[in-house]
């Protein structure tokens, strides 16, 4: 297959729909050449749907007879590394599925790439986390598709107090943090943006109703979730007065935190930690203490007790 057609196929596989003009600009050819190459792809068995005319659009349709997915060298290595890393996620049953998929990929890789992938798979050992809520990958696929297609999503949601409510939202994006998955969406019934923990969602289902995207009040979905987590009320809290500037602390503390940092002078800052998990708060306090900075802790007695217990175990070992 000519290189230009491979690039065209790669573009069609990477996005839901392209206009003929966009494809022509990306490939540096005319619209007529695009139409001719699309016909060649169809002749090879690739189901490319499109509309006629200068402004016609194209998309690669799904189906049982779709020919094999084509990946360039960098994409093939990236997929292999991603499959290897998937064992450390909170997705139910994905470890075994990832291993099977990686084995299939390695069998069809060209010789020039096998050594690159083998170098990664033979030396990298993912850490598998078992303490977070497990998520069905099929549910994530439904949520991701609704975000991509701008389709209203309906589901039942278990609130923090244990009550259940029915929701119809405009999904924006998925975020994973602290081994939990979150959906960022606009809730028209409540006239505002909301963050939903995916493990508390029941039977999410697309409604076939499209919506016009709204402007998110943050740089991106991840920033919105981080801000929401930092401001939400939680069962356990801890405040640390750390003897270094807020800028220096942000540079040293690379791990994510469920809290906020504020300046307390030129050479000090206060770190406010919050979480519903006692262990999570204790872990974050320990991580900050491990930086070797002078600090003072103001925390609930349960947090202090957990830290003392951890300290005793370390002393014994």
ABEGO torsion letter per residue (X at the ends): XBAAAAAAAAAAAABABBBAAAAAAAAGBBAAAAAAAAAAAAAAGBBBBBBBEAABBBBBBBEAABBBBBBBAAAAAAAAAAAAAAAABABBGAAAAAAAAAAAAAAABBAAAAAAAAAAAAABBBBBBAABBBBBAAAAAAAAAAAAAGBBBBBBBBBAAGBBBBBBBBBABBBBBGGBBBBBBBBAAAGBBBBBBAAABBGBBBAGBBBBBBBBABABAAAAAAAAAAABBBABBBBBBBBBBAAAAAAABABBBBBBBBBAEAABBBBBBBBABAAAAAAAAAAAAAAGBBBBBBBBAAAAAAAAAAAAAAAAX
